[in-house]
Amino acid sequence: MRRAAVVLFVALAVVGCGTARFDATSEDSAKASIERLSAGMTKEQKEELAKDVMAVVFVDGMKQVFKNGLTPGKKPEFSKTEMFRSIHGLTAAEIHAKAEQVRNDMAERMKSK
C-alpha cells in the first residue's frame, strides 16, 4: 500500500512538472513562457496560442482601463507584467479555454444588441 502511494505521488509530481505555465513575473519570464508553451506546437497551433493570448489580454486590459477611468489626452499605460497578469500561471489549454469564454461572451453581447 505504501509503495502504491509513493508511486502515485511520484507520477503526479512528474505530470505536474511537465505542464508549462505562463509566468508573468517579469518581461523575460513572459517571453520564456511563450517559448515553453509553444514548444512542440505546429505553426497553426502557435498562431492559435498567440490569438488566444491577445484575446484574453485585450479584454482584460480594456476592463482595467474602464475601471481606472480615462484621462483626456493621456494614453493608458501598462507594463508587460501587468498586461499578462490575467494569464499568469495558466497552461496553454487554460489560456485557450479562457479565450473561448471571452469570444463567447463577446458574441452573446453582440447578439443582445
DOTORSE-865036 format. One record per residue (C-alpha): residue in one letter; x, y, z. Coordinates in Angstrom, 2 decimals, padded with zeros to 5 digits, always signed. Layout:
N
<r rest="A" px="X" py="Y" pz="Z"/>
...
***
This chain:
113
<r rest="M" px="+000.00" py="+000.00" pz="+000.00"/>
<r rest="R" px="+002.76" py="+002.41" pz="+000.92"/>
<r rest="R" px="+004.61" py="+001.62" pz="-002.29"/>
<r rest="A" px="+001.49" py="+002.36" pz="-004.33"/>
<r rest="A" px="+001.13" py="+005.72" pz="-002.58"/>
<r rest="V" px="+004.75" py="+006.62" pz="-003.32"/>
<r rest="V" px="+004.38" py="+005.61" pz="-006.99"/>
<r rest="L" px="+001.18" py="+007.67" pz="-007.28"/>
<r rest="F" px="+002.86" py="+010.69" pz="-005.65"/>
<r rest="V" px="+005.87" py="+010.49" pz="-007.98"/>
<r rest="A" px="+003.61" py="+010.10" pz="-011.04"/>
<r rest="L" px="+001.56" py="+013.15" pz="-010.06"/>
<r rest="A" px="+004.70" py="+015.17" pz="-009.41"/>
<r rest="V" px="+006.12" py="+014.30" pz="-012.82"/>
<r rest="V" px="+002.85" py="+015.14" pz="-014.58"/>
<r rest="G" px="+002.56" py="+018.42" pz="-012.69"/>
<r rest="C" px="+006.12" py="+019.42" pz="-013.54"/>
<r rest="G" px="+005.67" py="+018.62" pz="-017.21"/>
<r rest="T" px="+002.91" py="+021.15" pz="-017.80"/>
<r rest="A" px="+004.25" py="+024.52" pz="-018.88"/>
<r rest="R" px="+002.54" py="+027.52" pz="-017.31"/>
<r rest="F" px="+002.68" py="+031.17" pz="-018.24"/>
<r rest="D" px="+004.93" py="+033.20" pz="-015.93"/>
<r rest="A" px="+004.18" py="+036.95" pz="-015.93"/>
<r rest="T" px="+006.51" py="+037.92" pz="-013.11"/>
<r rest="S" px="+008.86" py="+039.75" pz="-015.50"/>
<r rest="E" px="+009.15" py="+040.62" pz="-019.17"/>
<r rest="D" px="+011.87" py="+038.00" pz="-019.62"/>
<r rest="S" px="+009.84" py="+035.29" pz="-017.90"/>
<r rest="A" px="+006.83" py="+036.16" pz="-020.07"/>
<r rest="K" px="+008.91" py="+035.77" pz="-023.25"/>
<r rest="A" px="+010.38" py="+032.50" pz="-022.00"/>
<r rest="S" px="+006.89" py="+031.27" pz="-021.09"/>
<r rest="I" px="+005.65" py="+031.77" pz="-024.64"/>
<r rest="E" px="+008.59" py="+029.70" pz="-025.87"/>
<r rest="R" px="+007.87" py="+026.93" pz="-023.35"/>
<r rest="L" px="+004.13" py="+026.94" pz="-024.02"/>
<r rest="S" px="+004.60" py="+026.76" pz="-027.78"/>
<r rest="A" px="+007.40" py="+024.18" pz="-027.77"/>
<r rest="G" px="+006.38" py="+021.26" pz="-029.94"/>
<r rest="M" px="+003.39" py="+023.07" pz="-031.44"/>
<r rest="T" px="+002.73" py="+023.32" pz="-035.15"/>
<r rest="K" px="+002.76" py="+026.71" pz="-036.84"/>
<r rest="E" px="-001.06" py="+026.75" pz="-036.75"/>
<r rest="Q" px="-001.14" py="+025.90" pz="-033.05"/>
<r rest="K" px="+001.38" py="+028.66" pz="-032.29"/>
<r rest="E" px="-000.78" py="+031.14" pz="-034.22"/>
<r rest="E" px="-003.85" py="+029.98" pz="-032.28"/>
<r rest="L" px="-001.99" py="+030.42" pz="-028.98"/>
<r rest="A" px="-000.99" py="+033.96" pz="-029.99"/>
<r rest="K" px="-004.62" py="+034.77" pz="-030.86"/>
<r rest="D" px="-005.80" py="+033.29" pz="-027.56"/>
<r rest="V" px="-003.28" py="+035.30" pz="-025.55"/>
<r rest="M" px="-004.21" py="+038.52" pz="-027.35"/>
<r rest="A" px="-007.96" py="+037.91" pz="-026.91"/>
<r rest="V" px="-007.64" py="+037.47" pz="-023.16"/>
<r rest="V" px="-005.07" py="+040.23" pz="-022.65"/>
<r rest="F" px="-007.00" py="+042.74" pz="-024.76"/>
<r rest="V" px="-010.31" py="+042.22" pz="-022.97"/>
<r rest="D" px="-008.73" py="+042.25" pz="-019.52"/>
<r rest="G" px="-006.73" py="+045.35" pz="-020.46"/>
<r rest="M" px="-009.88" py="+047.14" pz="-021.58"/>
<r rest="K" px="-011.60" py="+046.22" pz="-018.33"/>
<r rest="Q" px="-008.66" py="+047.71" pz="-016.43"/>
<r rest="V" px="-008.81" py="+050.92" pz="-018.49"/>
<r rest="F" px="-012.52" py="+051.38" pz="-017.81"/>
<r rest="K" px="-012.06" py="+050.50" pz="-014.14"/>
<r rest="N" px="-009.32" py="+053.12" pz="-013.70"/>
<r rest="G" px="-011.03" py="+055.66" pz="-015.91"/>
<r rest="L" px="-009.71" py="+057.54" pz="-018.88"/>
<r rest="T" px="-007.83" py="+060.81" pz="-018.62"/>
<r rest="P" px="-008.40" py="+063.05" pz="-021.64"/>
<r rest="G" px="-005.24" py="+063.42" pz="-023.69"/>
<r rest="K" px="-003.38" py="+060.68" pz="-021.83"/>
<r rest="K" px="-002.85" py="+057.18" pz="-023.17"/>
<r rest="P" px="-003.34" py="+054.35" pz="-020.67"/>
<r rest="E" px="-000.03" py="+052.63" pz="-019.91"/>
<r rest="F" px="+000.61" py="+049.08" pz="-018.80"/>
<r rest="S" px="+003.82" py="+047.26" pz="-018.09"/>
<r rest="K" px="+004.16" py="+043.89" pz="-019.78"/>
<r rest="T" px="+003.85" py="+042.15" pz="-016.43"/>
<r rest="E" px="+000.58" py="+043.97" pz="-015.75"/>
<r rest="M" px="-000.62" py="+043.25" pz="-019.26"/>
<r rest="F" px="-000.13" py="+039.49" pz="-018.88"/>
<r rest="R" px="-001.29" py="+039.23" pz="-015.26"/>
<r rest="S" px="-004.62" py="+037.66" pz="-016.26"/>
<r rest="I" px="-002.91" py="+034.62" pz="-017.80"/>
<r rest="H" px="-000.19" py="+034.22" pz="-015.15"/>
<r rest="G" px="+000.01" py="+030.60" pz="-014.02"/>
<r rest="L" px="-002.18" py="+029.24" pz="-016.83"/>
<r rest="T" px="-001.33" py="+026.43" pz="-019.23"/>
<r rest="A" px="-001.85" py="+026.78" pz="-023.00"/>
<r rest="A" px="-005.08" py="+024.77" pz="-022.68"/>
<r rest="E" px="-006.33" py="+027.03" pz="-019.87"/>
<r rest="I" px="-005.47" py="+030.14" pz="-021.89"/>
<r rest="H" px="-007.38" py="+028.67" pz="-024.84"/>
<r rest="A" px="-010.41" py="+027.93" pz="-022.65"/>
<r rest="K" px="-010.35" py="+031.46" pz="-021.24"/>
<r rest="A" px="-010.06" py="+032.93" pz="-024.75"/>
<r rest="E" px="-013.01" py="+030.83" pz="-025.92"/>
<r rest="Q" px="-015.04" py="+032.14" pz="-022.99"/>
<r rest="V" px="-014.08" py="+035.72" pz="-023.91"/>
<r rest="R" px="-015.11" py="+035.11" pz="-027.54"/>
<r rest="N" px="-018.40" py="+033.51" pz="-026.50"/>
<r rest="D" px="-019.17" py="+036.37" pz="-024.11"/>
<r rest="M" px="-018.47" py="+038.91" pz="-026.83"/>
<r rest="A" px="-020.68" py="+037.04" pz="-029.30"/>
<r rest="E" px="-023.50" py="+036.94" pz="-026.76"/>
<r rest="R" px="-023.22" py="+040.68" pz="-026.16"/>
<r rest="M" px="-023.34" py="+041.34" pz="-029.89"/>
<r rest="K" px="-026.47" py="+039.20" pz="-030.26"/>
<r rest="S" px="-028.26" py="+041.04" pz="-027.48"/>
<r rest="K" px="-027.75" py="+044.44" pz="-029.14"/>
***
